[in-house]
């Protein structure tokens, strides 16, 4: 199934390509994309990564021909032109927007999560707490069902040092952090 999907992605991305089985890839990473100067091996197919690899490394070979090749031994299906005969636009039919490449490869697209608007559901359930495909969100219980310390948690703006109790770890951590910040500012002001 992943093999068919990979074939479809490559066929939708560029005209000049070869798809062939091989014994060379590692068993842990059975899929490989190979260009003149780069190789991508993977075990689980992710369309964005494949398309980004093709967009970044395809068409970098020494030959710049866009004519149909002469190889036809055991040819199952000849390649079809995707955007233009010289592949001026890579992955044009991919159905996804052009991906940006970060320093370490393709960036992940943000998923839009639907917002609950039903007010009775909002006050009765912890919306979004069910991360499984089945089941429902956690139902909100009466206040008596929750531990007493929960109601004493500070949820407002961070306390200032003067408002904190000096007998707590949080006080000393904050004091240490403030001292480090002060020392760093002073170190920046020193002239060498």
Residue pairs with C-beta under 8 A, 6 or more apart in sequence:
2 31
2 44
2 45
3 31
5 45
5 47
6 31
6 45
6 50
7 19
9 45
9 47
9 50
9 51
9 94
10 17
10 19
10 33
10 50
10 54
11 17
11 19
11 79
11 80
11 82
12 82
12 91
12 92
12 93
12 94
12 95
13 50
13 51
13 54
13 55
13 58
13 82
13 90
13 91
13 92
13 93
13 94
14 54
14 58
14 59
14 82
14 87
14 90
14 91
15 66
15 79
15 80
15 81
15 82
15 83
15 85
15 87
16 58
16 59
16 66
16 79
16 87
17 79
22 32
24 32
25 31
25 32
25 41
26 41
28 43
29 41
29 42
29 43
30 43
31 41
31 42
31 43
31 45
32 39
32 40
32 41
32 42
33 39
33 40
33 50
33 53
33 54
35 57
35 58
35 60
35 61
36 57
36 60
36 61
36 62
37 57
37 60
38 53
38 56
38 57
40 49
40 50
40 53
42 49
47 94
47 96
48 96
48 99
48 106
48 108
48 109
49 105
49 106
51 90
51 91
51 94
51 96
51 99
51 106
52 99
52 101
52 105
52 106
54 90
54 91
55 90
55 91
55 98
55 99
56 101
58 87
58 90
59 87
59 90
66 85
66 86
66 87
68 78
68 79
82 89
82 92
82 93
83 89
83 90
83 92
83 93
96 109
97 109
99 106
99 107
99 109
100 106
100 107
101 107
113 128
116 122
116 127
116 128
121 127
123 140
124 139
124 140
125 136
125 137
125 138
125 139
125 140
126 137
126 138
126 139
126 140
127 137
128 137
129 137
129 138
130 136
130 137
130 138
143 151
161 171
161 174
161 175
161 178
164 170
164 171
164 174
165 171
166 172
